[in-house]
Amino acid sequence: MRVVRNIINSYELLWKIMAHLEHDMDPISRSITINGRRTSIRMERSLWLALSEVAVRENCRVRDLIGMVDQVRGENGLTAALRVFVVNYLRDRVPGQAESDRSLQMGRKRLPLPKSPLVLRTLDSITAPG
């Protein structure tokens, strides 16, 4: 009986985790004005939350980050560029990652906010060839 109860508890926990993950994958659309034009962006809830966390860490607004990504994305879609930006930013925050000044070496134009090396390097990852 104890084994059955443990199995049932494990399944209940698994269902709770899956329900939470499913909620994080819900698409959310937001309409914003960036760089003088109105646009709509549709991303998963977890990506919006991650983008908000980046904005808090960099002491700026989400729309400032979106505007910066929009300026450097080239022909890539804005939503895809935002996803790459978030993933690369968070990946670069992993302890033990080497700090580099690649963004300064590439001669990229300066953007207003934010100016942390991590944001500049992450923006370069979107525009760097290859």
C-alpha positions as CSV (number, residue, x, y, z in Angstrom):
1,M,0.0,0.0,0.0
2,R,2.9,2.4,0.8
3,V,4.4,1.8,-2.6
4,V,1.1,2.6,-4.3
5,R,0.8,5.8,-2.3
6,N,4.3,6.9,-3.2
7,I,3.5,6.3,-6.9
8,I,0.3,8.3,-6.7
9,N,2.1,11.1,-4.9
10,S,4.8,11.1,-7.6
11,Y,2.2,11.3,-10.4
12,E,0.4,14.2,-8.6
13,L,3.7,16.1,-8.3
14,L,4.4,15.4,-12.0
15,W,1.0,16.7,-13.0
16,K,1.6,19.9,-10.9
17,I,4.9,20.4,-12.6
18,M,3.5,19.9,-16.1
19,A,0.6,22.3,-15.4
20,H,3.1,24.9,-14.4
21,L,5.3,24.3,-17.5
22,E,2.2,24.5,-19.7
23,H,1.3,27.8,-18.1
24,D,4.8,29.1,-18.8
25,M,4.4,28.2,-22.5
26,D,1.2,30.2,-23.0
27,P,1.7,32.7,-25.7
28,I,1.2,36.3,-24.8
29,S,0.9,39.1,-27.4
30,R,1.9,42.6,-26.5
31,S,1.5,45.7,-28.7
32,I,4.2,48.3,-28.2
33,T,5.8,51.3,-29.9
34,I,9.5,50.9,-30.6
35,N,11.7,53.2,-32.6
36,G,8.6,55.2,-33.7
37,R,6.5,52.4,-35.0
38,R,3.7,50.3,-33.5
39,T,4.2,46.5,-33.5
40,S,2.9,43.4,-31.9
41,I,5.1,40.8,-30.3
42,R,3.9,37.3,-29.4
43,M,6.1,35.2,-27.2
44,E,5.8,32.6,-24.4
45,R,5.1,33.8,-20.9
46,S,8.5,32.5,-19.7
47,L,10.3,34.6,-22.3
48,W,8.4,37.8,-21.4
49,L,9.3,37.1,-17.7
50,A,13.0,36.5,-18.7
51,L,13.1,39.7,-20.7
52,S,11.6,41.5,-17.7
53,E,14.4,40.1,-15.5
54,V,17.0,41.3,-17.9
55,A,15.5,44.8,-17.9
56,V,15.6,44.8,-14.1
57,R,19.2,43.6,-14.0
58,E,20.2,46.3,-16.5
59,N,18.1,49.0,-14.8
60,C,16.0,49.8,-17.9
61,R,12.6,49.3,-19.4
62,V,11.6,46.2,-21.4
63,R,10.8,48.5,-24.4
64,D,14.4,49.9,-24.3
65,L,15.7,46.3,-24.7
66,I,13.3,45.6,-27.4
67,G,14.2,48.8,-29.2
68,M,17.9,47.9,-29.0
69,V,17.3,44.4,-30.4
70,D,15.2,45.9,-33.1
71,Q,18.0,48.2,-34.2
72,V,20.6,45.5,-34.6
73,R,18.5,42.5,-35.8
74,G,18.9,43.2,-39.5
75,E,16.6,41.0,-41.6
76,N,15.8,38.6,-38.8
77,G,12.3,38.6,-37.3
78,L,12.0,40.7,-34.1
79,T,10.5,37.8,-32.0
80,A,13.2,35.4,-33.1
81,A,15.9,38.0,-32.3
82,L,14.4,38.6,-28.9
83,R,14.4,34.9,-28.1
84,V,18.1,34.7,-29.1
85,F,18.9,37.8,-27.1
86,V,17.3,36.4,-23.9
87,V,18.8,32.9,-24.3
88,N,22.3,34.3,-25.0
89,Y,22.1,36.9,-22.2
90,L,21.1,34.3,-19.6
91,R,23.6,31.8,-20.9
92,D,26.4,34.4,-20.5
93,R,25.4,34.9,-16.9
94,V,26.4,31.3,-16.1
95,P,29.3,31.3,-13.6
96,G,32.7,30.6,-15.2
97,Q,31.9,32.2,-18.5
98,A,34.9,34.1,-19.9
99,E,34.4,37.9,-20.0
100,S,35.3,39.4,-23.4
101,D,35.2,42.8,-25.0
102,R,34.1,41.3,-28.4
103,S,31.4,44.0,-28.6
104,L,33.9,46.8,-28.4
105,Q,36.2,45.1,-31.0
106,M,33.5,44.8,-33.6
107,G,33.1,48.5,-33.8
108,R,29.4,48.5,-33.2
109,K,27.6,51.7,-32.9
110,R,26.7,52.8,-29.4
111,L,23.1,52.4,-28.3
112,P,21.5,54.4,-25.4
113,L,20.4,52.1,-22.6
114,P,21.8,49.8,-21.1
115,K,25.5,49.8,-21.6
116,S,26.6,46.8,-19.6
117,P,29.2,44.6,-21.4
118,L,26.9,41.7,-21.1
119,V,24.1,43.4,-23.0
120,L,26.5,44.7,-25.7
121,R,28.0,41.2,-26.1
122,T,24.5,39.7,-26.3
123,L,23.4,42.1,-28.9
124,D,26.5,41.3,-30.9
125,S,25.5,37.6,-30.8
126,I,22.4,38.5,-32.8
127,T,24.3,40.5,-35.5
128,A,27.6,38.6,-35.7
129,P,28.0,36.7,-38.9
130,G,28.0,32.9,-38.8
